[in-house]
Amino acid sequence: MDAITYALKKTNGSAALAQKLGMSRQRVDNWRRRGAIPPGQVIAVAQAIDCDPMELYQRNQPPATGESRSASRAPA
């Protein structure tokens, strides 16, 4: 489970997590859509959900994007 999904489950949703962090629900929803917590916010989120920051950093890997753009191009 990725970091943002884990944090949302621990707080029962984006509104509750946003309130604990003192920010808008839309901001937290944007993290969910991107699939990761911004690196500068991981410690604050870890504190808000009473989690080890290192565990959250390890979970906070951006989603795989598939093949690299250069690999999918045909040679010129």
C-alpha positions as CSV (number, residue, x, y, z in Angstrom):
1,M,0.0,0.0,0.0
2,D,1.4,3.4,-0.9
3,A,2.0,6.2,1.6
4,I,-1.0,8.4,0.7
5,T,-3.5,5.4,0.8
6,Y,-2.0,4.3,4.1
7,A,-2.4,7.8,5.6
8,L,-5.9,8.2,4.3
9,K,-6.9,4.8,5.9
10,K,-5.3,5.8,9.2
11,T,-7.3,9.0,9.3
12,N,-10.6,7.9,7.7
13,G,-10.3,10.1,4.6
14,S,-8.8,13.2,3.0
15,A,-10.9,15.7,5.0
16,A,-9.7,14.3,8.3
17,L,-6.0,14.1,7.2
18,A,-6.3,17.7,5.8
19,Q,-7.7,18.9,9.1
20,K,-4.9,17.3,11.0
21,L,-2.3,18.9,8.7
22,G,-4.1,22.3,8.7
23,M,-4.6,22.4,4.9
24,S,-7.3,22.0,2.4
25,R,-8.9,18.7,1.5
26,Q,-8.3,19.5,-2.2
27,R,-4.6,19.5,-1.6
28,V,-4.6,16.1,0.0
29,D,-6.9,14.8,-2.8
30,N,-4.3,16.0,-5.3
31,W,-1.6,13.9,-3.5
32,R,-4.0,10.9,-3.8
33,R,-4.4,11.5,-7.5
34,R,-0.7,11.7,-8.0
35,G,-0.2,8.6,-5.9
36,A,2.4,10.1,-3.5
37,I,2.9,12.6,-0.7
38,P,5.3,15.4,-1.5
39,P,8.7,14.7,0.1
40,G,8.5,17.9,2.1
41,Q,5.3,16.8,3.7
42,V,6.1,13.2,4.6
43,I,7.3,14.0,8.2
44,A,4.2,16.1,8.9
45,V,1.9,13.4,7.6
46,A,3.8,10.8,9.7
47,Q,3.4,12.8,12.8
48,A,-0.3,13.4,12.0
49,I,-1.0,9.7,11.7
50,D,1.4,8.6,14.5
51,C,3.6,6.6,12.1
52,D,7.4,6.2,11.8
53,P,8.6,8.7,9.1
54,M,11.0,6.2,7.6
55,E,8.1,3.7,7.1
56,L,6.1,6.4,5.3
57,Y,9.2,7.4,3.2
58,Q,9.5,3.8,2.1
59,R,5.9,3.6,1.1
60,N,6.1,6.9,-0.7
61,Q,7.4,5.7,-4.0
62,P,5.8,7.4,-7.1
63,P,3.8,5.0,-9.2
64,A,5.6,3.3,-12.1
65,T,5.0,5.0,-15.4
66,G,5.8,2.1,-17.6
67,E,8.4,2.3,-20.3
68,S,10.6,5.3,-20.6
69,R,9.9,7.6,-23.5
70,S,13.2,7.0,-25.1
71,A,12.7,3.2,-25.1
72,S,9.4,3.6,-26.9
73,R,10.6,5.7,-29.8
74,A,11.6,4.2,-33.1
75,P,15.2,4.9,-34.2
76,A,15.6,7.8,-36.5
